[in-house]
Structures are given as structure tokens and as C-alpha cells.
Amino acid sequence: MEGEPTLRLRIFDLNCWAIRYLSKRRQERVRLIGDTLRQQGFDLVLLQEVWSEQDYSDLRVKLAGCYPFSHYFRSGVIGSGLCVFSRFPILDMLLYQYSLNGYPYMLQHGDWFCGKSVGLIPGSRAGVGVGVTAPLLSCSLQLHAEYCRDKDAYLPHRLVQAWELAQFIRHTSKAADVVLLGGDLNMHPEDVGIRLLRGWTGLRDAFAEATRFEGCKNGCTLVPDNCFTDKSEMLPFPLGIRIDYILYKATSKFTVKCEELKTTTGPAPGVDIPFSDHEAVMATLHIQRQGQPAGSTRGTADLALVDVMTEARTEVGVGLRAAQQQRYSWGRMAVLALLLLLLQAAAALGTLAGLGAEQPFPKLSFCLLAFLSLGILVLATGLHLFHTMEVKMLHGTEDQMWMALRALQERP
């Protein structure tokens, strides 16, 4: 509404790629990120992949003067890597860890060990003293990485995460006038997961809504020109890909407009390296109180959402059948290992009781075979239980999507 006071909110989002001992020039880049944030003076900073708590502590000390409020979200074996720095008071915080997050035996990927999550800062009241006050719900998050687009074994898990994230936002944002979400979603803009998240929550993409844009072509945040990216993985995408987002929405009492969106473009000013293997995303949002509630377009949105949810549910069903097959295979392996152990135990007892001939195998070979069978039994049982839980989570998500679909289809 013209004449109403406006809050100008500047947001910085970056996947820092700060893995201790593995990421190249990590400490130098973390110092560079801190120096830049201190100079630029954003209102809200959302960071991912800050895996070292020492790196977070160093940033917190450096940024205490301009970002007096911060929080580091801990989860998983090595942590969520999520942290938030804010000019506005942080009144509360909440971490939600996704129920599915890859496989523990995929050690080369490691997503399972870091406990991918969404870190939520509810109730931060922005704009005190500028004529507009709006309770904010701010989220920093990361979803499971893709690794291989042609044969994406993690697509069902990422869809479950997208659905849980959407449900999480819907149920936690009821008291917020403005919802801000930033992070590495590991999904292309046209992927079913991002369409499901946006359709089910009503979140808007800052890149698509921005009045002005400056940065990498098409808003890409993973580009071949970055010296830290794997050039072979980027061959199918000569311009790069956009997997880092700033999303937002407001209640009927407020309007939010993205005045400007920027991405970094390679090396930071004055140095020869970029902040990370990802480009940073910076948005300037205008939040304004409006006099009349906006008109509803929910009916039109429902039609598109039905198609998106149908597609997502189909993909989750494919993952469910694959998980059921894995559960069956590892369960059968556990049974065979147990039978082998029982046969070995029966042979050993028979020998001790003098009911049979001498041990047909040398004792060392017999013991090694027993330990091998026991190891297979433990591993197969563990993986059978893991895939049993995976089946339950996928089945539960499929049921939730079916209920939501039915509600959408029955709505007038």
C-alpha cells in the first residue's frame, strides 16, 4: 500500500564448503567470508557446510560487532553445518533432522553422517524502529546432494526431505508474518522436489521475482568457472546449475518484494579465490504492511500442485519398491549367515561330543569361517533393519502425499 513504511531486508546465503582437512584453502576462505560479511553489513546471514565448530566460533567473534545474534545447529555425527548470523534478536531456535538422509555404507558421499537438517529461527522480530515490525521465520537448510543426475539413487530421499521440509514450514510458520528460507536445496529449479516445496508452502523464488538481477547467467550458483568445482561433473551444464535459493512468502497483512538479487561471480574482490565452490546469493527484500488482503489464487495453484504431487508420489513409490527389494536381499543374506553359523556350531558340538569324525577343517580355518559368518550376519542384520526403517519412512511419506492429493482433488 503506497505511503506505508517499508522494511528493507538484506540477506546473504552461502554453502561454505568448509570441510576440515578436505576442503581446499578452508581457513583462508572462512576468514575471507567473515571479512566480507563484516564490511557488507547484511541483516541476515544463512550459512551451510560450516562443518567445524571452531570455524563458527571464529566467525562469531569476528562478526559480533555487526551481527550480535547467532546460532550454530548441531546434529548427526559431524554436525549439520548450518549456522545463522542476525542483526535482529533471536528469540528461539529449532532444528529438524530429516528422517531419511542417504545410506551409512556410502562412505564416499557421507551425507548420512552429517545429519542433513533445517535450522529454524522462529519469532525474530525484524524492523523495530523503522516503522514496520514483522515476526520472521528464518530457515537455513541443506538437502541431500545429487551426485549423479542420470542415475540419481538419492532422489526418493531428497523428495522425502522436500516433503518434510514443506510440512515443517507449513506447521511452524502460522505465527509468522514473513517466512524466509535460504540454503543449498541440491535441486534444479524445474525439479519435482523444488516445485513440490514451493507449491505446497506458497514460497516464492527470489531469483524469479527479482526486479533487478546481477551475477552468474540464469542465477547459477555452481559454475564451471569456479576453480573449486569438479569440471568433469559440470560438462553437461556448460553455464552451470542453480541449486542455492532464497525463498520467501508473507501473510495477507504484508507484501514482500525482491528488489534486487545478486550472486558472486568467481574470485572475491582483491583475492585470487572465491568464497566457496558455490556462489553466494544475496537478496534485498522490501517488506511492507498492506491495507487489504491479497486476492486468493489457490484454485489455480491447486491444479498445478496436483500434477506435481502425483509426480513426486510416483518417484517416492519407485524408491519404496527399491527399498523393499534391498530389505529382502539383506534379510535373506542374514538368514543364510545365521544358518551357516548354526551348521558350524552343530559341527563343533558334534566333534566335542565325539559323535563324528575329526574336524574336517583346520581349527584356524574353522574359526575364520565362523568370524566371517558372524560379521556377515551382523552387517546384513544391520542393513536389513536400516532398509526396514527406510521402507517405513517412504511408505509413510507416500501415504501423506496421497491424503494431501485426495484433499486437493476434493476441494471445490
Secondary structure, 3 states (H helix, E strand, C coil): CCCCCEEEEEEEEEEEEECCCCCCCHHHHHHHHHHHHHHHCCCEEEEEEECCHHHHHHHHHHHCCCCCEEEEECCCCCCCCEEEEECCCCCCCEEEECCCCCCCCCCCCCHHHHCCEEEEEEEEEECCCCCCCEEEEEEEEECCCCCCCCCCCCHHHHHHHHHHHHHHHHHHCCCCCEEEEEEECCCCCCCHHHHHHHHHHCCEEHHHHCCEEECCHHHCCECCCCCCCCCCCCCCCCCCECCEEEEEEECCCEEEEEEEEEECCCCCCCCCCCCCCCCCEEEEEEEEECCCCCCCCHHHHHHHHHHHHHHHHHHHHHHHHHHHHHHHHHHHHHHHHHHHHHHHHHHHHHHHCCCCCCCCCCHHHHHHHHHHHHHHHHHHHHHHHHHHHHHHHHHHHHHHHHHHHHHHHHCC
